[in-house]
Amino acid sequence: MAAVLLLFLCGCGNGTEGGQDGPPGEQRDYVYAAEHQSLDVYCESITAIALGGGQNVWIAGAEDGKHVLLSLKIGEDETEEYPLELEEGTQVSAIGKDTEGNLLLGTIRYRGDSLAERVLDRVAIQKVTPEGKTLETIDTGNIFLKKSADSFYISNILQDKEGNYYISATQELCVLHPDGSVYFEIPLESYILELFAMRDGRIAAGYNGNRGWEMGEVDLARGELTPLESGMAFNRGTYRGGTDSDLLYTQDAVLYTCNLTDKEPTALLNWTDNDINSNNLKDFMILPDGRIVALTIDFSAGASKEISILTEKKRSEMQEKTVLTYASLDFPFYAQKDIVAFNKQSERYEIEIKEYGDDTMEYGDRIAMLNADLTGNQPPDIIDISQMSLEDLIAAGVAEDLAPWLEKDPAMGREDFVENVMKAYERDGKLYAIMPSFGIAALIGKVSDVGDGGSWSIEEMAALMDAKEKDAEMLEYADKATVLWLLCRVNQEWFVDRESGTCRFTGGEFEKMLEFADRFPEEPAQDPNAPSEIEKLRSGRLLLVNGMITSVELYQVYEYEFGEPVNFIGYPVFGEESGTMLVPQGTTVAMHAASPNKDGVWEFIRFILSGERQESLNAINGSGFPVLQQVLDKQLKAEMEDEYYEDADGSMKLRPKNSWAAGDLDIQVYAATQEQVDRIRELAGTARADSRMDEKLFQIIYEEAAAYFSGQKSAQEVAELVQNRVQTYLNETK
């Protein structure tokens, strides 16, 4: 392993930030070449999958009513199939490994003739050889049988060098003696997402705790999880024990190695640079010959499974590609998916990610780092605008006009897209970005309360508040600061003209905003015994929801929650514009005006706007409405079509399209009505572009507004102070 890590440090990557080791721009003699192998194994149902047991992928499933264990040697196509000896009603929930090369199958047996009657009957560990022969079955007794059969599953199972078994199941960790008797049980408030053995054999777990992501060590003497002592802070990722180090782990698309005594980990490689989406990473391991193997499962694409094999090669042996630099403050998961897919299919270009700072740094410091690059001599090619202000990019002159690129593209034109959405990033006739998908955000209320209009004013919103009982909430848990922020965000272009560098806070409208925000409490009351949101909506105790839809199904869910037709009335605005907002979804980027690789940048933009990528957007993965008009029309039409299934007696039954959880309720969603689809089309055609709130601007506003909320100054006095301070701010930043 020491030799392997040495090769990593000497040969991995080409030195850009975001996880690559070495000085920026330095060329290395060795790089990793990735081969990708789709796991298109035939099996009626797959219940568990894992790497290990030599150089194999292990898959447990069912075929022709029989349980099977499939073994696929990494790098080969043919699978070996072995029958599994499981009792009737049993399924494999997890695959682990013991200390001798055998497999540990976490099995669950149910009893009951129907889903409604189903109960847990037995939870056991079945130790089998790599050929599926059962060596031993360890019954866990009654420790898990009190769990709900609908939600129970085993996520991880392993054995330590003393022969003790560790099972993470639902929201607890259970440690068993070698004979299966309970050693101790650790109930948790969250699911254990990582369970692994470190280099010295100690067992560690990663989970979402009260303080965010937590890493704990299983203390056998005390029977509890104790905080993992380390000089480093760990975040959510995929963790494995090292051979020459305590840990190997993936975090933010980077594979690291470290000892717990280290102050900083060592970056080995960036998964994205090797065409692997780390958000889909299920398992990984390093083979004795130094190759790295990754197992990924993409649940947004029908749980498709892929094995990636990374082999070190001389740079001279690799096909040279032009590198496009993707600049981001906080790299979004959906961009990683698009970049990996683009890199795999492109013969000319390779996108590499460059992040600026990390979560330990102040936002302003990270912006300063990015701005220095944007205006420097070696700017990035692609700019992620999901965390940035488009107006700032335009003012700095670093955003390319995409309109000419779209006009000369042979495969697509402006007429192919939802016109109103295209206008979201249009300024003075120039097009600076195109969102590949979108959501629609608004205040939502019952038609019987807010009417069926397309917008409303602060006065109308206040009138609704006055017409209801005093104990009715306008917005759940809303306070003065929250309401003021919402109103400022949606109306900031009314008050501030960036182009001319002027503002208008003394015309009376800002005073109305202050007075309305003052109707809300300083801090909202938190009542743990309060009715659920749905109960309050249906009884009229809660009037509005601040929500967003990214699918027809979500629109239907809101109507179910309110119990009657709803209106996305939007946020109260000044002027004639709509109060509903278009919220960009997916990989929304700008092309740097000084990029030397503009053809490559446009190739990436047209890739994420292509019909194939647009077709992959759906309600299941919450990726938003497609911006390609033809695909949107097709999707909306499909949402109105009923779906059926054939029951046991051959009758056709109406089947729900999907199920959504709302509080304790399970909402069954069926085909949408023509009225619902027409309303979504109307919203998409009238909503206006969402703009990021200038945080410095709101800081000035709220600092002065506090004096009004406390009764120290009048609304007019505060408006005059805000006018002067904001004008000074605009003069300084123009």
JOPEQUI-V97532 format. One record per pair of residues at least 24 apart in sequence whose ideal C-beta (glycine too) atoms are under 7 Angstrom apart, sorted by sequence separation. I is the first residue (numbers start at 1). J is the second residue. If there is no record, write none. Layout:
I/J
I/J
This chain:
60/84
120/144
168/192
204/228
331/355
374/398
537/561
538/562
43/68
102/127
103/128
120/145
144/169
253/278
324/349
326/351
328/353
406/431
537/562
538/563
700/725
102/128
232/258
322/348
326/352
354/380
487/513
700/726
43/70
102/129
103/130
120/147
138/165
168/195
321/348
322/349
323/350
324/351
325/352
326/353
327/354
328/355
329/356
403/430
534/561
250/278
321/349
326/354
403/431
41/70
98/127
120/149
166/195
321/350
323/352
325/354
401/430
402/431
484/513
642/671
697/726
700/729
119/149
230/260
231/261
232/262
401/431
402/432
487/517
641/671
41/72
118/149
143/174
229/260
231/262
232/263
250/281
401/432
640/671
60/92
120/152
125/157
173/205
231/263
232/264
276/308
402/434
639/671
640/672
697/729
102/135
206/239
232/265
394/427
399/432
484/517
639/672
696/729
483/517
640/674
60/95
390/425
548/583
550/585
140/176
155/191
156/192
274/310
58/95
155/192
158/195
160/197
166/203
168/205
329/366
480/517
483/520
586/623
640/677
41/79
186/224
394/432
480/518
585/623
586/624
639/677
110/149
141/180
143/182
156/195
158/197
184/223
186/225
585/624
619/658
125/165
140/180
161/201
480/520
139/180
141/182
160/201
329/370
479/520
636/677
138/180
143/185
199/241
390/432
478/520
479/521
480/522
160/203
175/218
196/239
198/241
199/242
238/281
327/370
390/433
479/522
47/91
48/92
53/97
108/152
194/238
196/240
197/241
199/243
240/284
479/523
47/92
48/93
50/95
52/97
58/103
60/105
194/239
196/241
479/524
47/93
48/94
49/95
108/154
199/245
238/284
327/373
478/524
48/95
199/246
477/524
53/101
84/132
106/154
198/246
385/433
82/131
83/132
85/134
198/247
335/384
53/103
82/132
106/157
166/218
173/225
104/157
327/380
279/333
326/380
332/386
458/512
462/516
465/519
104/159
325/380
327/382
458/513
325/381
326/382
327/383
328/384
279/336
324/381
325/382
327/384
330/387
476/533
278/336
324/382
326/384
329/387
458/516
71/130
277/336
329/388
625/684
93/153
94/154
96/156
99/159
277/337
93/154
94/155
96/157
97/158
98/159
106/167
94/156
96/158
99/161
69/132
94/157
277/340
473/536
272/336
276/340
275/340
509/574
476/542
553/619
272/339
272/340
275/343
472/540
473/541
551/619
275/344
472/541
473/542
474/543
475/544
471/541
473/543
474/544
472/543
475/546
550/622
550/624
468/543
550/625
53/130
253/331
252/331
273/352
464/543
494/574
272/353
490/571
494/575
491/573
253/336
490/573
491/574
552/636
486/571
487/572
552/639
490/579
490/581
449/543
445/543
445/544
444/544
443/544
444/545
561/662
443/546
444/547
557/660
580/683
553/657
553/658
557/662
582/687
580/686
581/687
582/688
391/498
441/548
553/660
560/667
580/687
581/688
582/689
583/690
440/548
578/686
582/690
439/548
440/549
578/687
581/690
439/549
557/667
578/688
439/550
461/572
577/688
557/669
456/569
556/669
444/558
458/572
452/567
455/570
457/572
568/683
446/562
448/564
451/567
453/569
456/572
553/669
556/672
450/567
446/564
447/565
455/573
447/566
450/569
446/566
447/567
552/672
556/676
445/566
555/676
444/566
445/567
455/578
456/579
444/568
445/569
454/578
455/579
552/676
552/677
555/680
442/568
443/569
442/569
443/570
440/568
442/570
443/571
534/662
552/680
442/571
534/663
533/663
532/663
534/665
442/579
442/580
441/580
442/581
440/580
441/581
440/582
441/583
438/582
439/583
438/583
438/584
439/585
438/585
437/585
435/584
437/586
435/585
436/586
435/586
436/587
436/588
435/588
433/588
433/589
433/590
424/582
432/590
421/582
434/605
436/608
436/609
434/609
437/617
439/624
437/623
438/624
437/624
438/625
437/625
402/591
437/626
438/627
437/627
518/708
399/590
400/591
436/627
514/705
518/709
400/592
435/627
400/593
434/627
398/592
399/593
412/606
514/708
398/593
411/606
397/593
393/590
405/602
409/606
412/609
386/584
400/598
493/691
492/691
515/715
492/693
496/697
514/715
386/588
492/694
385/588
385/589
489/693
511/715
514/718
384/589
385/590
488/693
492/697
511/716
383/589
421/627
382/589
383/590
485/693
511/719
382/591
383/592
418/627
510/719
417/627
488/698
381/592
417/628
418/629
380/592
416/628
417/629
510/722
379/592
416/629
485/698
488/701
506/719
381/595
416/630
418/632
505/719
506/720
379/594
379/595
381/597
505/722
506/723
484/702
505/723
74/293
381/600
382/601
381/601
503/723
481/702
484/705
505/726
382/604
503/726
503/727
503/730
480/709
501/730
496/726
501/731
51/283
55/287
454/686
49/282
50/283
52/285
74/307
501/734
19/253
51/285
75/309
19/254
74/309
32/269
57/295
5/244
36/275
34/274
1/242
34/275
1/243
2/244
32/274
34/276
51/293
1/244
440/683
51/295
440/684
21/267
20/267
440/687
19/267
338/587
441/690
19/269
20/270
57/307
19/270
349/600
5/257
18/270
334/586
335/587
348/600
20/273
334/587
351/604
349/603
12/268
13/269
49/305
12/269
13/270
346/603
8/268
13/273
8/269
342/604
421/684
420/684
342/607
420/685
424/689
39/305
418/684
420/686
39/306
38/306
39/307
37/306
36/306
37/307
338/608
36/308
324/597
34/308
35/309
322/597
34/310
324/600
324/601
32/310
33/311
322/600
32/311
32/312
33/313
324/604
4/286
30/312
31/313
7/290
30/313
30/314
31/315
29/314
30/315
33/318
4/290
29/315
28/315
31/318
334/623
11/312
389/692
7/312
16/325
301/616
300/620
300/621
18/353
16/352
18/354
17/354
18/355
16/354
17/355
